[in-house]
Amino acid sequence: MATAIVGANWGDEGKGKMTDLLARDADIIVRFQGGNNAGHTIINDKGRFALHLLPSGVFNPNVINVIGTGVALNIRAFKKELDELIEAGIEPNIIVSDRAQVLLDIHKQLDALEEQRLGKAGFGSTKSGIAPFYSDKYSKIGFQVCELFHLDQMDQRIQLFCDRKNPLLTSVYNQPALDPAAIKAELAELAEIIRPFARDTGDFFNKAIKEGKRILLEGQLGSLKDTDHGIYPMVTSSSPLAGFASIGAGIPPYEIKDIITVVKAYSSAVGAGPFVSEIFGDEAEELRKRGGDKGEYGATTGRPRRVGWFDVPATRYGCQLQGATEVALTIADALGYLDEIPVCVAYEIDGKRIDYFPATPYLYKAKPIIEKLPGWKCDIRGATDWDALPQQVRDYVKFIEKSIGVPITFFSTGPDRKDIIRLGKRA
């Protein structure tokens, strides 16, 4: 049986914390898409960690952590992250699908060159090479992990790769052409790093399912960054939807029984694109510095996130895309300074009220319709008793739950693993 933990919005909702929390009841945790272009910040009794590629179950010695076939595998970043955990006294059990594809130095180079070429029209890329990587994967010129161990058979494939890349490098970016020998040497180096972890995960998952193992599927980013259904073209290059978890991990779709969709109690986003409920200036900076563990700054890039009020149309849409069966609401403690809490309940487009989340061109014209709820004006960080919370907190949660149409079953009151309330029946 599998449970997916995914994001409803632009990412940075707190999925890593939820995965870390639920890892205690899991046998296997799988990263099923994305690369090291985003991160999950986790705080537990072992310290504070920012994970970018490794699944968030690495802190539980009884859990097998899997990097699935859908991941953009930067092997050097993988090794660096693993070494940092080992230095902290953590020895995770990790396997990597031998069908995962490898992100190369040239992917990062091309990503940076394209953002530089686009200038102000850029996508806000982290320059981690994700888009060029997935482009190569679907153009069928990329390299799977298993192929790294058979480089004596790969000369023709490597030459093809260079032949496809060199006109772009030399004519568009005025850069030197790739040397096939250098690419082969890079692949050989990466092969020795990843060899101890590589495994046929298809066979692994088939046996695990037959044995009744409990599987957590961990997504990166959120619904609104999905390539097909997000704010295209300001999206990521893989699907962060629970539906893709079946493909990116390699398990039957009917094995996914529960989809926990993580929702932030306000909105935040990294990168370009329309963001209807966004706030600016001092108002934004006040919310930004109170949000998250150390403020709203990217776990990978460190750059300030854009922030805004809770967006009902966007979140309802994100939960629908994910097929959410339950919601974890996070970082409500950041809102304790407000007398009134604004919520974007709908959009106004060309003078008409819109209650759904439209396609990108319409979002640029959308204005937020704001409703204000009473604030609780106190610090609730670390609270673990639902009934002891101020009524205004409980009313805010019930308002969001009713607005998005999905039961809120987890309520996070701080960054630590223990700062969470599991909600059952409540007043």
Buried (B, 14 or more C-beta within 10 A) or exposed (E): EBBBBBBBBBBBBBBBBBBBBBBEEBBBBBBBBBBBBBBBBBBBEBEEBBBBBBBBBBBBEEBBBBBBBBBBBBBBBBBEBBEBBEEEEBEBBBBBBBBBBBBBBBBBBBBBBBBEEEEEEBBBBBBBBBBBBBBBBEEEBBBBBBBBBEBEEBEEBBBBBBEEBBEBBEEEBEBEEBEBEEBBEBBEEBBEBBEEBBBBBBEBBBEBBEEEBBBBBBBBBBBBBBBEBBBEEBBBBBBBBBBBBBBBBBBEEEBBEBBBBBBBBBBBBBBBBBBBBBBEEEEBBBBBBBBBBEBBBBBBBEEBBBBBBBBBBBBBBBBBBBBBBBBBBBBBBBBBEBEEBBBBBBBBBEEEEBEEBBEBEBBEBBBBBEBEBBBBEBEBBEBBEBEEBBEBBBEBBEBBBEBBEBEBBBBBBBBBBEBBBEBEEEE
